[in-house]
Amino acid sequence: MLKIKLSPIGKINHRQYRVVVAEDREKLTGNIIEHLGSYDPHAPADQFKINKDLYRSWLTKGAQPTDTVKSLVAKTK
């Protein structure tokens, strides 16, 4: 099953995340299928960026977003 999830990057105390499409059982930093956007929880504004066209196309293909990604996308709409 494909999941749309957050993949951590950056330093341990200053994490940033990539929004990626990957297999459900794949490691967080493992093989990804496509990069959809980014999320920086430390930035004051515009911290969540995602390509909404790609996001919708992966949803129609059957990819399931995680709860965190789903709530972040809901905030941007």
Backbone bond lengths (Angstrom), bond angles and torsions (degrees), N, CA, C in turn:
res aa  C-N    CA-C-N  psi(-1)  N-CA   C-N-CA  omega(-1)  CA-C   N-CA-C  phi
1 M - - - 1.443 - - 1.528 108.37 -
2 L 1.311 116.67 138.53 1.453 122.00 178.45 1.524 110.57 -88.43
3 K 1.327 115.44 140.36 1.460 121.76 178.66 1.520 108.89 -125.84
4 I 1.325 115.48 145.34 1.457 122.04 170.19 1.515 104.92 -101.29
5 K 1.338 116.09 112.96 1.458 119.39 -172.13 1.518 111.28 -141.28
6 L 1.333 115.23 173.15 1.453 122.32 179.57 1.521 109.82 -93.61
7 S 1.330 116.21 131.78 1.456 122.34 178.02 1.531 107.71 -112.68
8 P 1.339 118.79 121.02 1.465 120.65 -175.01 1.528 112.86 -73.53
9 I 1.329 115.57 141.15 1.465 122.74 173.03 1.517 107.43 -139.69
10 G 1.319 117.79 165.90 1.456 121.76 176.13 1.512 113.43 93.53
11 K 1.319 115.36 -171.31 1.459 121.97 -178.45 1.524 110.79 -73.98
12 I 1.310 116.62 160.18 1.460 121.33 -176.18 1.527 112.02 -62.80
13 N 1.320 118.33 -43.76 1.463 120.21 -178.17 1.527 113.63 -87.99
14 H 1.312 117.17 -0.11 1.467 121.44 178.10 1.531 108.11 -140.53
15 R 1.311 115.47 66.70 1.463 121.27 -178.12 1.519 111.54 -72.75
16 Q 1.315 114.34 142.89 1.448 123.25 168.44 1.520 105.07 -126.58
17 Y 1.315 116.67 162.78 1.456 119.66 -174.41 1.522 110.87 -133.23
18 R 1.319 115.56 148.44 1.450 122.53 169.97 1.522 107.38 -105.32
19 V 1.321 115.75 141.06 1.456 120.44 174.05 1.519 106.10 -91.49
20 V 1.334 116.61 117.07 1.456 120.95 -173.57 1.527 110.98 -130.44
21 V 1.313 114.82 161.19 1.459 122.29 171.01 1.517 106.18 -106.15
22 A 1.332 116.66 125.03 1.456 121.64 -178.46 1.526 109.14 -150.18
23 E 1.315 115.08 166.90 1.460 120.16 175.20 1.523 109.19 -64.01
24 D 1.310 116.62 150.07 1.461 123.16 -177.35 1.527 111.72 -59.70
25 R 1.308 117.43 -41.03 1.461 121.24 -174.43 1.525 113.22 -92.76
26 E 1.318 117.25 3.32 1.461 121.75 179.39 1.531 109.70 -74.54
27 K 1.336 116.81 148.27 1.454 120.91 176.33 1.519 109.66 -61.05
28 L 1.330 117.07 156.89 1.459 121.03 -179.57 1.521 111.89 -60.76
29 T 1.317 117.36 -34.56 1.462 120.76 179.89 1.521 111.16 -104.08
30 G 1.334 117.65 17.43 1.458 121.97 -177.53 1.515 112.90 -83.35
31 N 1.316 115.04 -154.20 1.458 121.18 -177.78 1.522 110.61 -67.96
32 I 1.321 115.25 131.61 1.451 120.10 177.52 1.523 108.67 -114.55
33 I 1.318 115.61 155.05 1.457 120.73 178.50 1.521 110.26 -91.81
34 E 1.345 116.39 -44.96 1.462 119.80 179.80 1.525 110.64 -153.78
35 H 1.316 114.78 146.51 1.466 123.22 177.99 1.527 107.56 -96.32
36 L 1.355 117.23 121.65 1.459 121.58 -175.98 1.525 114.06 -102.90
37 G 1.317 118.28 -26.19 1.452 119.83 -176.87 1.513 111.38 176.87
38 S 1.353 115.46 -161.28 1.459 120.42 -178.42 1.521 110.09 -146.11
39 Y 1.340 114.84 161.63 1.456 122.09 179.82 1.520 108.32 -144.30
40 D 1.330 115.90 124.84 1.461 122.03 176.87 1.524 107.97 -121.40
41 P 1.320 119.13 102.51 1.464 121.02 -177.75 1.526 113.50 -70.12
42 H 1.331 118.18 -12.14 1.456 121.07 -177.97 1.525 113.28 -93.65
43 A 1.316 117.87 -12.75 1.465 121.64 -178.70 1.528 109.95 -76.33
44 P 1.330 118.00 142.45 1.472 119.73 -178.08 1.529 113.92 -70.98
45 A 1.326 117.98 -33.90 1.468 120.26 -178.03 1.529 109.91 -143.65
46 D 1.334 115.90 157.63 1.465 121.93 -179.63 1.527 111.39 52.34
47 Q 1.298 116.33 46.98 1.456 119.82 -175.65 1.523 113.43 -83.17
48 F 1.339 117.99 -19.85 1.461 121.01 -179.11 1.515 109.17 -117.80
49 K 1.323 116.29 117.09 1.459 121.85 179.39 1.520 108.26 -124.35
50 I 1.329 115.72 130.78 1.457 120.15 -179.88 1.523 109.09 -146.51
51 N 1.307 115.98 144.58 1.458 121.69 174.96 1.531 106.58 -81.85
52 K 1.325 116.87 103.51 1.464 121.10 -172.54 1.528 112.70 -67.46
53 D 1.337 117.41 -30.28 1.460 119.60 177.91 1.526 110.77 -65.93
54 L 1.330 116.60 -44.64 1.468 120.14 177.50 1.525 110.88 -65.58
55 Y 1.337 115.99 -39.77 1.465 120.69 179.42 1.530 110.60 -59.48
56 R 1.332 116.27 -48.21 1.476 120.10 179.37 1.527 111.88 -64.58
57 S 1.334 116.87 -38.41 1.464 118.98 -179.74 1.530 111.40 -65.83
58 W 1.332 117.33 -37.57 1.464 119.33 177.36 1.525 111.56 -70.72
59 L 1.335 117.71 -32.02 1.463 119.81 175.56 1.531 110.45 -64.57
60 T 1.331 116.99 -39.89 1.474 119.54 179.04 1.525 111.34 -70.33
61 K 1.328 117.41 -24.93 1.469 121.07 177.53 1.526 112.13 -80.25
62 G 1.343 116.88 -8.41 1.462 119.88 176.02 1.514 115.39 109.15
63 A 1.324 119.07 3.16 1.468 120.58 178.10 1.523 109.55 -72.34
64 Q 1.321 116.28 140.16 1.466 122.31 -178.98 1.528 109.46 -107.50
65 P 1.338 118.79 124.54 1.472 119.72 176.77 1.526 110.75 -76.21
66 T 1.327 115.42 150.36 1.455 119.69 174.09 1.526 108.55 -72.81
67 D 1.319 116.59 167.56 1.469 120.62 -179.10 1.524 111.42 -60.67
68 T 1.331 117.34 -39.43 1.465 121.50 -179.81 1.513 111.31 -64.84
69 V 1.312 117.19 -46.45 1.460 120.99 179.84 1.513 110.37 -64.58
70 K 1.321 116.65 -40.46 1.461 121.11 179.60 1.530 111.14 -61.15
71 S 1.342 117.75 -42.21 1.464 120.65 179.92 1.523 111.54 -71.10
72 L 1.333 118.53 -35.74 1.459 120.39 177.33 1.516 112.21 -67.21
73 V 1.323 117.31 -38.89 1.465 121.12 177.53 1.523 110.12 -67.06
74 A 1.319 117.41 -38.25 1.466 120.95 179.09 1.531 111.15 -64.24
75 K 1.313 117.93 -33.47 1.468 121.14 179.06 1.523 112.07 -70.27
76 T 1.327 117.77 -29.42 1.462 120.92 -176.68 1.523 112.40 -82.77
77 K 1.306 118.61 -16.00 1.477 120.74 -178.07 1.489 112.34 -78.45
